[in-house]
Amino acid sequence: MKGIALLTGIIGAAVLVSAFCAFGPGRADATEEQVVVIAPVQPAYARQIDVAFEGGRARVGLLDKEAAMEFAERQPLSIQLERKPERIVVAGVPDGVFQGTRGGVEAPVIGDVVLDVQAKEVYICCRDMDASDGRVLLGHVTSGIELLSRMDGAFEAFAMAAEDL
């Protein structure tokens, strides 16, 4: 109950501040229209990795999930990727990764890195997909998805811990 009251208070304060900024002192003669854009909240990634391949470079943010952290700890690493319809599949993922992993019902979007327990695949989504049982969201391609999506067939990539910029 306290959480709801706190949230209501924060929203109320935000509305008052917005109204003051829009209509407060010095705004009476303003003729410009102000547009407020609320961006979706980006998840906090536990690790960032860079993936270099013949067509360019991509950055991937990994969530704090066991399978994602195991992959991050193996860096640097040469990996085989294969462009298939709707996704880029990471080849050679050991069956042990999928055993004991419980997937949820996820509807991945372009750039999501997904562990699909039922298909026994780890892949990067190249389009938004419908919700399906057995998926675990591992992370998201934060830059370079366009370059990855242009790749064709099987290709090699090199994954390494991202340098802090």
MDTraj code that builds the backbone (N, CA, C; nanometers):
import mdtraj as md
import numpy as np

residues = "MET LYS GLY ILE ALA LEU LEU THR GLY ILE ILE GLY ALA ALA VAL LEU VAL SER ALA PHE CYS ALA PHE GLY PRO GLY ARG ALA ASP ALA THR GLU GLU GLN VAL VAL VAL ILE ALA PRO VAL GLN PRO ALA TYR ALA ARG GLN ILE ASP VAL ALA PHE GLU GLY GLY ARG ALA ARG VAL GLY LEU LEU ASP LYS GLU ALA ALA MET GLU PHE ALA GLU ARG GLN PRO LEU SER ILE GLN LEU GLU ARG LYS PRO GLU ARG ILE VAL VAL ALA GLY VAL PRO ASP GLY VAL PHE GLN GLY THR ARG GLY GLY VAL GLU ALA PRO VAL ILE GLY ASP VAL VAL LEU ASP VAL GLN ALA LYS GLU VAL TYR ILE CYS CYS ARG ASP MET ASP ALA SER ASP GLY ARG VAL LEU LEU GLY HIS VAL THR SER GLY ILE GLU LEU LEU SER ARG MET ASP GLY ALA PHE GLU ALA PHE ALA MET ALA ALA GLU ASP LEU".split()
xyz = np.array([
    [0.0824, -0.1182, 0.0000],
    [0.0000, 0.0000, 0.0000],
    [0.0874, 0.1253, 0.0000],
    [0.1982, 0.1208, 0.0787],
    [0.2885, 0.2354, 0.0824],
    [0.3492, 0.2597, -0.0553],
    [0.3770, 0.1500, -0.1284],
    [0.4358, 0.1617, -0.2618],
    [0.3428, 0.2340, -0.3572],
    [0.2125, 0.2045, -0.3493],
    [0.1146, 0.2693, -0.4370],
    [0.1049, 0.4170, -0.4024],
    [0.1034, 0.4477, -0.2723],
    [0.0960, 0.5872, -0.2297],
    [0.2199, 0.6634, -0.2755],
    [0.3363, 0.6020, -0.2642],
    [0.4607, 0.6661, -0.3071],
    [0.4592, 0.6898, -0.4571],
    [0.4171, 0.5897, -0.5342],
    [0.4104, 0.6024, -0.6793],
    [0.3128, 0.7117, -0.7191],
    [0.1964, 0.7175, -0.6521],
    [0.0975, 0.8212, -0.6802],
    [0.1560, 0.9588, -0.6504],
    [0.2296, 0.9698, -0.5410],
    [0.2927, 1.0965, -0.5052],
    [0.3965, 1.1401, -0.6068],
    [0.4753, 1.0464, -0.6554],
    [0.5785, 1.0777, -0.7553],
    [0.5139, 1.1235, -0.8851],
    [0.4094, 1.0534, -0.9278],
    [0.3399, 1.0910, -1.0511],
    [0.2774, 1.2290, -1.0357],
    [0.2156, 1.2541, -0.9199],
    [0.1559, 1.3851, -0.8948],
    [0.2595, 1.4964, -0.8991],
    [0.3749, 1.4733, -0.8379],
    [0.4820, 1.5730, -0.8391],
    [0.5312, 1.5975, -0.9810],
    [0.5421, 1.4926, -1.0599],
    [0.5877, 1.5068, -1.1983],
    [0.4896, 1.5899, -1.2797],
    [0.3596, 1.5693, -1.2562],
    [0.2576, 1.6469, -1.3275],
    [0.2675, 1.7936, -1.2885],
    [0.2843, 1.8230, -1.1587],
    [0.2962, 1.9619, -1.1138],
    [0.4195, 2.0291, -1.1722],
    [0.5320, 1.9607, -1.1714],
    [0.6553, 2.0172, -1.2271],
    [0.6378, 2.0419, -1.3762],
    [0.5763, 1.9480, -1.4474],
    [0.5527, 1.9644, -1.5911],
    [0.4635, 2.0845, -1.6182],
    [0.3578, 2.0991, -1.5385],
    [0.2661, 2.2114, -1.5571],
    [0.3370, 2.3432, -1.5287],
    [0.4187, 2.3483, -1.4245],
    [0.4916, 2.4700, -1.3914],
    [0.5887, 2.5062, -1.5030],
    [0.6591, 2.4058, -1.5554],
    [0.7556, 2.4308, -1.6633],
    [0.6854, 2.4791, -1.7896],
    [0.5676, 2.4261, -1.8167],
    [0.4970, 2.4616, -1.9391],
    [0.4239, 2.5951, -1.9277],
    [0.3670, 2.6242, -1.8086],
    [0.2821, 2.7413, -1.7943],
    [0.3316, 2.8402, -1.6892],
    [0.4449, 2.8146, -1.6302],
    [0.4967, 2.8979, -1.5225],
    [0.5483, 3.0320, -1.5721],
    [0.6170, 3.1052, -1.4830],
    [0.6683, 3.2378, -1.5159],
    [0.7540, 3.2343, -1.6422],
    [0.7357, 3.3364, -1.7257],
    [0.8163, 3.3475, -1.8466],
    [0.7621, 3.2656, -1.9619],
    [0.6532, 3.1963, -1.9433],
    [0.5992, 3.1106, -2.0491],
    [0.4725, 3.1695, -2.1118],
    [0.4212, 3.2766, -2.0577],
    [0.2947, 3.3306, -2.1064],
    [0.3034, 3.3727, -2.2524],
    [0.4202, 3.4244, -2.2945],
    [0.4334, 3.4712, -2.4317],
    [0.5008, 3.3692, -2.5235],
    [0.5272, 3.2521, -2.4734],
    [0.5940, 3.1500, -2.5547],
    [0.4983, 3.0989, -2.6617],
    [0.5487, 3.0883, -2.7846],
    [0.4657, 3.0390, -2.8945],
    [0.5094, 2.9015, -2.9421],
    [0.6211, 2.8529, -2.8927],
    [0.6695, 2.7209, -2.9336],
    [0.5897, 2.6116, -2.8642],
    [0.5601, 2.5085, -2.9394],
    [0.4919, 2.3928, -2.8815],
    [0.5972, 2.3011, -2.8214],
    [0.5731, 2.2563, -2.7002],
    [0.6665, 2.1653, -2.6358],
    [0.6122, 2.0244, -2.6427],
    [0.7002, 1.9326, -2.6759],
    [0.6625, 1.7924, -2.6841],
    [0.7467, 1.7153, -2.5841],
    [0.6807, 1.6370, -2.5019],
    [0.7501, 1.5544, -2.4040],
    [0.7494, 1.4115, -2.4554],
    [0.8670, 1.3525, -2.4640],
    [0.8789, 1.2146, -2.5094],
    [0.9232, 1.1299, -2.3916],
    [0.8470, 1.0256, -2.3644],
    [0.8826, 0.9339, -2.2571],
    [0.9411, 0.8097, -2.3217],
    [1.0697, 0.7886, -2.3014],
    [1.1383, 0.6735, -2.3609],
    [1.1189, 0.5511, -2.2732],
    [1.1154, 0.4330, -2.3359],
    [1.1040, 0.3115, -2.2548],
    [1.2274, 0.2941, -2.1670],
    [1.2080, 0.2336, -2.0530],
    [1.3182, 0.2106, -1.9607],
    [1.4090, 0.1020, -2.0177],
    [1.5365, 0.1316, -2.0276],
    [1.6329, 0.0337, -2.0762],
    [1.6781, -0.0521, -1.9583],
    [1.6848, -0.1837, -1.9783],
    [1.7291, -0.2684, -1.8678],
    [1.8763, -0.2439, -1.8367],
    [1.9129, -0.2687, -1.7146],
    [2.0534, -0.2576, -1.6756],
    [2.1216, -0.3879, -1.7142],
    [2.2221, -0.3779, -1.7976],
    [2.2931, -0.4977, -1.8417],
    [2.4068, -0.5281, -1.7456],
    [2.4203, -0.6562, -1.7117],
    [2.5256, -0.6990, -1.6202],
    [2.6621, -0.6924, -1.6879],
    [2.6657, -0.7237, -1.8158],
    [2.7906, -0.7207, -1.8935],
    [2.7610, -0.6719, -2.0342],
    [2.8623, -0.6154, -2.0972],
    [2.8546, -0.5752, -2.2372],
    [2.9645, -0.6496, -2.3115],
    [2.9311, -0.7017, -2.4296],
    [3.0335, -0.7650, -2.5122],
    [3.0285, -0.7042, -2.6516],
    [3.1448, -0.7002, -2.7159],
    [3.1542, -0.6588, -2.8551],
    [3.1671, -0.7836, -2.9399],
    [3.0968, -0.7848, -3.0518],
    [3.1025, -0.8964, -3.1453],
    [3.1517, -0.8407, -3.2782],
    [3.2718, -0.8842, -3.3196],
    [3.3303, -0.8403, -3.4463],
    [3.3099, -0.9508, -3.5494],
    [3.2714, -0.9114, -3.6701],
    [3.2489, -1.0067, -3.7784],
    [3.2837, -0.9369, -3.9089],
    [3.2867, -1.0126, -4.0178],
    [3.3302, -0.9586, -4.1460],
    [3.2523, -0.8341, -4.1876],
    [3.1251, -0.8278, -4.1552],
    [3.0413, -0.7153, -4.1958],
    [3.0417, -0.5975, -4.1015],
    [3.1130, -0.6062, -3.9896],
    [3.1164, -0.4947, -3.8963],
    [3.1313, -0.5376, -3.7521],
    [3.0664, -0.4628, -3.6656],
    [3.0772, -0.4852, -3.5216],
    [2.9422, -0.4562, -3.4572],
    [2.9118, -0.5334, -3.3545],
    [2.7880, -0.5123, -3.2789],
    [2.8212, -0.5146, -3.1304],
    [2.7407, -0.4481, -3.0528],
    [2.7542, -0.4524, -2.9073],
    [2.6303, -0.5202, -2.8506],
    [2.6537, -0.6107, -2.7553],
    [2.5456, -0.6867, -2.6940],
    [2.5484, -0.6639, -2.5433],
    [2.4339, -0.6256, -2.4886],
    [2.4192, -0.6151, -2.3440],
    [2.3614, -0.7451, -2.2919],
    [2.4276, -0.8050, -2.1940],
    [2.3815, -0.9317, -2.1367],
    [2.3154, -0.9071, -2.0015],
    [2.2000, -0.9688, -1.9829],
    [2.1286, -0.9594, -1.8556],
    [2.1939, -1.0507, -1.7530],
    [2.1618, -1.0298, -1.6282],
    [2.2197, -1.1103, -1.5204],
    [2.1456, -1.2433, -1.5096],
    [2.1650, -1.3280, -1.6088],
    [2.1060, -1.4625, -1.6125],
    [2.2214, -1.5615, -1.6184],
    [2.2038, -1.6774, -1.5591],
    [2.3123, -1.7748, -1.5488],
    [2.3752, -1.8075, -1.6842],
    [2.2941, -1.8383, -1.7850],
    [2.3479, -1.8741, -1.9166],
    [2.4234, -1.7570, -1.9792],
    [2.3727, -1.6354, -1.9624],
    [2.4388, -1.5173, -2.0176],
    [2.5727, -1.4932, -1.9490],
    [2.5769, -1.5098, -1.8178],
    [2.7012, -1.4869, -1.7446],
    [2.8058, -1.5948, -1.7765],
    [2.7611, -1.7184, -1.7973],
    [2.8551, -1.8237, -1.8372],
    [2.9196, -1.7886, -1.9703],
    [2.8401, -1.7377, -2.0642],
    [2.8932, -1.6974, -2.1941],
    [2.9909, -1.5811, -2.1778],
    [2.9553, -1.4832, -2.0965],
    [3.0401, -1.3657, -2.0767],
    [3.1746, -1.4028, -2.0158],
    [3.1759, -1.5028, -1.9285],
    [3.3003, -1.5428, -1.8627],
    [3.3960, -1.6146, -1.9568],
    [3.3485, -1.6605, -2.0710],
    [3.4333, -1.7326, -2.1663],
    [3.5000, -1.6396, -2.2669],
    [3.4857, -1.5103, -2.2510],
    [3.5431, -1.4148, -2.3455],
    [3.6940, -1.4065, -2.3281],
    [3.7720, -1.3800, -2.4303],
    [3.7328, -1.3701, -2.5710],
    [3.7043, -1.5082, -2.6290],
    [3.6223, -1.5094, -2.7337],
    [3.5735, -1.6359, -2.7865],
    [3.5395, -1.6216, -2.9344],
    [3.5801, -1.7192, -3.0134],
    [3.5415, -1.7255, -3.1539],
    [3.4123, -1.8069, -3.1620],
    [3.3112, -1.7528, -3.2283],
    [3.1824, -1.8216, -3.2383],
    [3.1366, -1.8288, -3.3836],
    [3.0623, -1.9333, -3.4133],
    [3.0013, -1.9496, -3.5450],
    [2.8572, -1.9012, -3.5361],
    [2.8197, -1.8155, -3.6282],
    [2.6829, -1.7669, -3.6371],
    [2.6267, -1.8075, -3.7724],
    [2.4959, -1.8268, -3.7783],
    [2.4330, -1.8599, -3.9058],
    [2.3038, -1.7815, -3.9205],
    [2.2971, -1.7063, -4.0309],
    [2.1763, -1.6277, -4.0605],
    [2.0706, -1.7216, -4.1148],
    [1.9589, -1.7278, -4.0456],
    [1.8431, -1.8067, -4.0878],
    [1.7254, -1.7106, -4.0964],
    [1.6141, -1.7556, -4.1564],
    [1.4987, -1.6651, -4.1600],
    [1.4608, -1.6206, -4.0181],
    [1.4454, -1.4931, -3.9998],
    [1.3982, -1.4317, -3.8758],
    [1.4983, -1.4289, -3.7615],
    [1.6147, -1.4943, -3.7750],
    [1.7076, -1.4975, -3.6616],
    [1.8497, -1.5303, -3.7067],
    [1.9442, -1.5045, -3.6169],
    [2.0844, -1.5424, -3.6348],
    [2.1154, -1.6398, -3.5223],
    [2.1480, -1.7633, -3.5587],
    [2.1658, -1.8711, -3.4617],
    [2.3128, -1.8841, -3.4234],
    [2.3383, -1.8998, -3.2940],
    [2.4724, -1.9284, -3.2431],
    [2.4914, -2.0795, -3.2540],
    [2.5881, -2.1220, -3.3342],
    [2.6112, -2.2652, -3.3573],
    [2.6943, -2.3252, -3.2442],
    [2.6768, -2.4550, -3.2241],
    [2.7613, -2.5295, -3.1313],
    [2.7347, -2.5082, -2.9840],
    [2.6149, -2.4675, -2.9491],
    [2.5821, -2.4506, -2.8072],
    [2.5620, -2.5903, -2.7477],
    [2.6372, -2.6255, -2.6424],
    [2.6251, -2.7594, -2.5840],
    [2.4851, -2.7858, -2.5285],
    [2.4385, -2.9103, -2.5417],
    [2.3057, -2.9478, -2.4924],
    [2.2895, -2.9201, -2.3433],
    [2.3980, -2.9273, -2.2674],
    [2.3921, -2.9046, -2.1236],
    [2.3385, -2.7674, -2.0870],
    [2.3553, -2.6700, -2.1761],
    [2.3059, -2.5348, -2.1501],
    [2.1536, -2.5348, -2.1374],
    [2.0882, -2.6205, -2.2139],
    [1.9420, -2.6217, -2.2172],
    [1.8809, -2.7083, -2.1079],
    [1.9577, -2.8021, -2.0544],
    [1.9058, -2.8932, -1.9525],
    [1.8899, -2.8198, -1.8203],
    [1.7749, -2.8353, -1.7610],
    [1.7482, -2.7723, -1.6326],
    [1.7126, -2.6255, -1.6427],
    [1.7106, -2.5708, -1.7646],
    [1.6745, -2.4307, -1.7826],
    [1.5250, -2.4221, -1.8076],
    [1.4590, -2.3393, -1.7287],
    [1.3149, -2.3213, -1.7458],
    [1.2914, -2.1911, -1.8196],
    [1.2290, -2.2025, -1.9330],
    [1.1964, -2.0840, -2.0103],
    [1.0599, -2.0309, -1.9721],
    [1.0384, -1.9070, -2.0016],
    [0.9090, -1.8456, -1.9783],
    [0.8385, -1.8244, -2.1107],
    [0.7332, -1.7457, -2.1077],
    [0.6633, -1.7096, -2.2304],
    [0.7143, -1.5717, -2.2689],
    [0.7985, -1.5678, -2.3681],
    [0.8591, -1.4419, -2.4113],
    [0.8147, -1.4085, -2.5532],
    [0.8007, -1.2798, -2.5826],
    [0.7742, -1.2296, -2.7171],
    [0.8925, -1.1404, -2.7537],
    [1.0006, -1.2004, -2.8046],
    [1.1207, -1.1219, -2.8316],
    [1.1010, -1.0205, -2.9441],
    [1.1803, -0.9148, -2.9375],
    [1.1783, -0.8099, -3.0393],
    [1.3116, -0.8097, -3.1131],
    [1.3185, -0.7324, -3.2197],
    [1.4409, -0.7236, -3.2991],
    [1.5583, -0.6905, -3.2075],
    [1.6647, -0.7695, -3.2188],
    [1.7854, -0.7460, -3.1410],
    [1.7950, -0.8254, -3.0127],
    [1.6859, -0.8870, -2.9686],
    [1.6913, -0.9669, -2.8457],
    [1.7769, -1.0914, -2.8662],
    [1.8541, -1.1258, -2.7641],
    [1.9311, -1.2500, -2.7625],
    [1.8513, -1.3471, -2.6758],
    [1.8143, -1.4603, -2.7352],
    [1.7196, -1.5522, -2.6725],
    [1.7772, -1.6926, -2.6642],
    [1.7566, -1.7575, -2.5505],
    [1.7842, -1.8999, -2.5362],
    [1.6480, -1.9676, -2.5479],
    [1.6319, -2.0505, -2.6522],
    [1.5055, -2.1201, -2.6756],
    [1.5226, -2.2645, -2.6318],
    [1.4658, -2.2983, -2.5165],
    [1.4824, -2.4308, -2.4567],
    [1.4213, -2.5385, -2.5452],
    [1.3042, -2.5118, -2.6024],
    [1.2371, -2.6128, -2.6842],
    [1.3098, -2.6381, -2.8157],
    [1.3570, -2.5335, -2.8827],
    [1.4274, -2.5493, -3.0104],
    [1.5752, -2.5835, -2.9898],
    [1.6230, -2.5733, -2.8651],
    [1.7643, -2.5937, -2.8312],
    [1.8544, -2.5049, -2.9168],
    [1.8200, -2.3751, -2.9160],
    [1.8965, -2.2758, -2.9906],
    [1.9176, -2.1513, -2.9051],
    [2.0281, -2.0837, -2.9327],
    [2.0500, -1.9485, -2.8838],
    [2.0552, -1.8636, -3.0097],
    [1.9758, -1.7568, -3.0130],
    [1.9712, -1.6776, -3.1355],
    [1.9463, -1.5304, -3.1070],
    [1.9733, -1.4505, -3.2107],
    [1.9455, -1.3078, -3.2106],
    [1.8254, -1.2875, -3.3025],
    [1.7233, -1.2203, -3.2543],
    [1.6019, -1.1981, -3.3337],
    [1.6256, -1.0896, -3.4383],
    [1.5856, -1.1178, -3.5612],
    [1.5957, -1.0205, -3.6699],
    [1.4602, -0.9580, -3.7018],
    [1.3589, -0.9968, -3.6288],
    [1.2258, -0.9352, -3.6373],
    [1.1530, -0.9640, -3.5060],
    [1.0492, -0.8873, -3.4800],
    [0.9673, -0.9144, -3.3620],
    [0.9001, -1.0502, -3.3789],
    [0.8893, -1.1254, -3.2702],
    [0.8304, -1.2589, -3.2754],
    [0.7135, -1.2686, -3.1780],
    [0.6250, -1.3636, -3.2052],
    [0.5119, -1.3890, -3.1159],
    [0.5612, -1.4556, -2.9877],
    [0.4828, -1.4426, -2.8825],
    [0.5155, -1.5077, -2.7554],
    [0.5105, -1.6589, -2.7721],
    [0.6013, -1.7263, -2.7034],
    [0.6084, -1.8721, -2.7103],
    [0.6708, -1.9248, -2.5819],
    [0.6288, -2.0428, -2.5403],
    [0.6861, -2.1072, -2.4215],
    [0.8320, -2.1428, -2.4445],
    [0.9069, -2.1482, -2.3367],
    [1.0417, -2.2026, -2.3405],
    [1.1515, -2.1060, -2.3785],
    [1.1250, -1.9766, -2.3760],
    [1.2277, -1.8787, -2.4126],
    [1.2810, -1.8077, -2.2889],
    [1.4117, -1.7828, -2.2916],
    [1.4775, -1.7072, -2.1856],
    [1.5494, -1.5905, -2.2523],
    [1.5159, -1.4688, -2.2147],
    [1.5828, -1.3509, -2.2681],
    [1.7190, -1.3386, -2.2009],
    [1.8265, -1.3404, -2.2819],
    [1.9628, -1.3321, -2.2291],
    [2.0208, -1.1918, -2.2395],
    [1.9716, -1.1134, -2.3348],
    [2.0266, -0.9804, -2.3544],
    [1.9686, -0.9166, -2.4788],
    [2.0385, -0.8133, -2.5275],
    [1.9899, -0.7389, -2.6436],
    [2.1086, -0.6780, -2.7182],
    [2.1002, -0.6791, -2.8509],
    [2.2010, -0.6124, -2.9335],
    [2.1718, -0.4631, -2.9233],
    [2.2603, -0.3894, -2.8573],
    [2.2365, -0.2472, -2.8340],
    [2.2852, -0.1601, -2.9487],
    [2.3738, -0.2130, -3.0319],
    [2.4151, -0.1433, -3.1540],
    [2.4663, -0.2463, -3.2541],
    [2.4432, -0.2188, -3.3821],
    [2.4939, -0.3062, -3.4870],
    [2.3985, -0.4130, -3.5367],
    [2.2712, -0.4103, -3.4943],
    [2.1775, -0.5137, -3.5395],
    [2.1561, -0.5047, -3.6904],
    [2.1621, -0.3832, -3.7467],
    [2.1439, -0.3687, -3.8915],
    [2.2536, -0.4427, -3.9662],
    [2.3773, -0.4289, -3.9187],
    [2.4906, -0.4964, -3.9830],
    [2.4789, -0.6477, -3.9696],
    [2.4422, -0.6952, -3.8526],
    [2.4242, -0.8395, -3.8324],
    [2.3138, -0.8941, -3.9223],
    [2.2051, -0.8207, -3.9344],
    [2.0908, -0.8664, -4.0136],
    [2.1237, -0.8785, -4.1617],
    [2.2233, -0.8038, -4.2075],
    [2.2625, -0.8097, -4.3491],
    [2.3486, -0.9304, -4.3827],
    [2.3999, -0.9978, -4.2826],
    [2.4859, -1.1137, -4.3075],
    [2.4028, -1.2262, -4.3680],
    [2.4728, -1.3137, -4.4440],
    [2.4041, -1.4227, -4.5126],
    [2.4762, -1.5537, -4.4850],
    [2.3999, -1.6587, -4.4571],
    [2.4588, -1.7908, -4.4350],
    [2.5394, -1.7969, -4.3066],
    [2.6355, -1.8906, -4.3033],
    [2.7205, -1.9088, -4.1845],
    [2.8377, -1.8109, -4.1898],
    [2.8739, -1.7578, -4.0733],
    [2.9894, -1.6682, -4.0661],
    [3.0504, -1.6753, -3.9268],
    [3.1778, -1.6415, -3.9200],
    [3.2495, -1.6459, -3.7931],
    [3.2491, -1.5077, -3.7296],
    [3.2438, -1.5060, -3.5990],
    [3.2483, -1.3811, -3.5240],
    [3.3413, -1.3989, -3.4050],
    [3.3905, -1.2888, -3.3544],
    [3.4793, -1.2900, -3.2392],
    [3.4139, -1.2057, -3.1305],
    [3.3863, -1.2675, -3.0159],
    [3.3214, -1.1984, -2.9041],
    [3.4245, -1.1686, -2.7962],
    [3.4211, -1.0461, -2.7459],
    [3.5148, -1.0057, -2.6410],
    [3.4456, -0.9074, -2.5476],
    [3.4951, -0.8976, -2.4268],
    [3.4394, -0.8020, -2.3311],
    [3.4480, -0.6622, -2.3907],
    [3.3407, -0.5866, -2.3796],
    [3.3371, -0.4514, -2.4347],
    [3.4253, -0.3598, -2.3520],
    [3.4920, -0.2721, -2.4217],
    [3.5733, -0.1719, -2.3531],
    [3.4802, -0.0622, -2.3048],
    [3.5062, -0.0124, -2.1870],
    [3.4264, 0.0989, -2.1367],
    [3.4606, 0.2226, -2.2171],
    [3.3571, 0.2891, -2.2645],
    [3.3795, 0.4102, -2.3446],
    [3.3701, 0.5330, -2.2584],
])
top = md.Topology()
chain = top.add_chain()
for i, resn in enumerate(residues, 1):
    res = top.add_residue(resn, chain, resSeq=i)
    for name in ("N", "CA", "C"):
        top.add_atom(name, md.element.get_by_symbol(name[0]), res)
traj = md.Trajectory(xyz[None], top)
